[in-house]
């Protein structure tokens, strides 16, 4: 039996949370959560910075942030 690292599990958890949130929004309000790629990239950089040089405290770990924002970085959607 293979064990997964904490980074992998948090990334999968962030992706699952994003998928569930999008599904809930789509079924109840017919909207979808879209974050611009530049903002997604900035949040990933902010999550990856060491605590000493962060401009403000960011509570989520890099792996969860990466999993949550991965669809926005990989897929390009039209705003219409």
C-alpha positions in Angstrom: 0.0 0.0 0.0 1.4 3.3 -1.1 1.2 6.3 1.2 0.6 9.8 -0.1 2.6 12.8 1.1 0.8 15.6 3.0 1.4 17.9 0.0 -0.4 15.6 -2.3 -3.3 15.0 0.0 -3.8 18.8 0.6 -3.6 19.4 -3.1 -6.2 16.8 -3.8 -8.3 18.2 -0.9 -8.1 21.7 -2.4 -9.2 20.4 -5.8 -12.1 18.4 -4.4 -13.2 21.5 -2.4 -13.1 23.6 -5.6 -15.0 21.0 -7.5 -17.7 20.7 -4.8 -18.0 24.5 -4.6 -18.4 24.8 -8.3 -20.9 22.0 -8.5 -23.0 23.6 -5.7 -22.9 27.0 -7.3 -23.8 25.6 -10.7 -26.8 23.6 -9.4 -28.2 26.2 -7.1 -27.5 29.6 -8.8 -26.3 28.6 -12.3 -23.0 30.5 -11.7 -19.4 29.3 -11.8 -16.4 30.4 -9.7 -13.7 31.9 -12.0 -10.5 33.5 -10.8 -8.3 35.4 -13.2 -5.0 33.7 -14.0 -2.9 36.7 -12.8 -4.7 36.7 -9.4 -4.4 32.9 -9.1 -0.6 33.1 -9.8 -0.2 35.9 -7.3 -2.0 33.9 -4.6 0.2 30.9 -5.3 3.3 33.1 -5.0 2.0 34.6 -1.8 1.3 31.1 -0.3 4.8 30.0 -1.3 6.7 32.9 0.4 8.4 32.3 3.7 6.6 33.7 6.7 9.3 36.4 7.3 8.7 38.2 4.0 5.0 37.9 3.5 3.4 41.3 3.2 0.4 40.1 5.2 -0.5 36.7 6.8 -1.9 34.2 4.4 -3.5 31.3 6.4 -3.7 28.5 3.7 -0.7 26.3 2.8 0.8 26.3 -0.7 -0.5 22.8 -1.5 -4.2 23.6 -0.7 -3.9 26.9 -2.6 -2.4 25.2 -5.6 -5.1 22.5 -5.6 -7.9 25.1 -5.3 -6.5 27.3 -8.1 -5.2 24.6 -10.4 -8.2 24.7 -12.7 -7.8 28.5 -13.2 -4.2 28.1 -14.1 -4.7 25.1 -16.5 -7.9 26.1 -18.2 -8.8 29.3 -20.0 -12.4 30.2 -19.9 -14.4 32.9 -21.7 -16.1 35.2 -19.3 -19.4 35.1 -21.3 
